[in-house]
Amino acid sequence: MKIKPVFEKIGNFFVKAYQKVGKKNLIVATAILLLCGAVYVNYRLFSSPLDVIGYGKNNMADAYGEVTESGAAAAENTDSYFSATVMGRTKARDEAMSVLQKVVDSAEAMEETRAQAFADMSQIAKDIENEANIEALVAAKGFEDCIAVVNGGTVSIVVKSDGLLPSEVAQINEIVYEQSGALPANIKIVERS
């Protein structure tokens, strides 16, 4: 496979896109794509699946089976995990809302682009409200810490617990369904001790 024809095809694609939508709209669309990419990379770097399920580098047993941190340090790491996750989520949402607001306010943006940006802002606001309601109601059920992440039709819940009972899982599923409409198949509950 020759590299030159591939670059020509990519170049032709961008030229056609530039001619079709215009320079300013192409810049706005590129900015939105870059922001989405930055949010995704932020999520992947600072919220690894191993950390979420409690097997991060700070609380794994060493080669001899001994836990490498004291109980007080583990509790502090769990508390800082919840705080850091909430702060990271808030920062990412604030950045996304800022970019979307610029698109909505832009006089040069196409009407469809502005309408989509406004719809995205409305969805983010709704997700934030659902997350806050879920977190408050789960905390009211006796859980010390809870983080809810609503993303489209899926909801992930991280709760501070040393072992969830089936009745507690059912309560959390019910709260999530009532607040977001997510079906149990689209709800993931993760325990963090």
QUIZI-V665595 format. One record per helix or strand of 2 or more residues. SS is the DSSP state (helix for helix, strand for strand). FROM is the first residue (numbers start at 1). TO is the last residue. If there is no record, write none. Layout:
[[SS FROM TO] [SS FROM TO]]
This chain:
[[helix 3 21] [helix 23 46] [helix 49 52] [helix 71 105] [helix 111 140] [strand 146 151] [strand 154 160] [helix 166 180] [helix 184 186] [strand 187 192]]
